[in-house]
Amino acid sequence: MATIRRKLTPEDVDKIARLNEACGTYFQRDPDRADAVFAKPRRRQPIEVSRAKSRLRTARWRSEMDRRRAPTVSEVGMALAVALATTSWSDTLTSLDYDLIRRALSDLEARGFDPKEVRKTMRRLRTRMVDPGDRQGEADESCGPPSLEDERKLPF
């Protein structure tokens, strides 16, 4: 059943103010009353405390990862990148190997990275990880003449 509301008149506003004043004057709450709140509201804490708690959680997580000797996703990715950069490429790779490389490069491109820059990054990693004698003939300023002409070309 719908109730019809009317607009407040100045007399109604005065009456509400008198009732609110009487409520605060005659019916005060006991400051020593029992606490009826089951779950306390979270209080705002200083940002320094929040950051210290975050550092503690991170330290605990890292310690647990070290104890379990578990790699992070970035460490697994870096291991795969190093394996790709340090491969000899004279071995015959299967189509599944090339598919994996193609997927990784297309994923980086889909996430907004420039394919040329990805290849440059992999080239820098290979230059840092592989001996210059093993890199002869590759497109790099610190390498000598090619040792084998029929060797497969690197994708980076």
Rosetta blueprint (number, residue, H / E / L):
1 M L
2 A L
3 T L
4 I L
5 R L
6 R L
7 K L
8 L L
9 T L
10 P H
11 E H
12 D H
13 V H
14 D H
15 K H
16 I H
17 A H
18 R H
19 L H
20 N H
21 E H
22 A H
23 C H
24 G H
25 T H
26 Y H
27 F L
28 Q L
29 R L
30 D L
31 P L
32 D L
33 R L
34 A L
35 D L
36 A L
37 V L
38 F L
39 A L
40 K L
41 P L
42 R L
43 R L
44 R L
45 Q L
46 P L
47 I H
48 E H
49 V H
50 S H
51 R H
52 A H
53 K H
54 S H
55 R H
56 L H
57 R H
58 T H
59 A H
60 R H
61 W H
62 R H
63 S H
64 E H
65 M H
66 D H
67 R H
68 R H
69 R L
70 A L
71 P L
72 T L
73 V H
74 S H
75 E H
76 V H
77 G H
78 M H
79 A H
80 L H
81 A H
82 V H
83 A H
84 L H
85 A H
86 T L
87 T L
88 S L
89 W L
90 S L
91 D L
92 T L
93 L L
94 T L
95 S H
96 L H
97 D H
98 Y H
99 D H
100 L H
101 I H
102 R H
103 R H
104 A H
105 L H
106 S H
107 D H
108 L H
109 E H
110 A H
111 R L
112 G L
113 F L
114 D L
115 P H
116 K H
117 E H
118 V H
119 R H
120 K H
121 T H
122 M H
123 R H
124 R H
125 L H
126 R H
127 T H
128 R H
129 M H
130 V L
131 D L
132 P H
133 G H
134 D H
135 R H
136 Q L
137 G L
138 E L
139 A L
140 D L
141 E L
142 S L
143 C L
144 G L
145 P L
146 P L
147 S L
148 L L
149 E L
150 D L
151 E L
152 R L
153 K L
154 L L
155 P L
156 F L
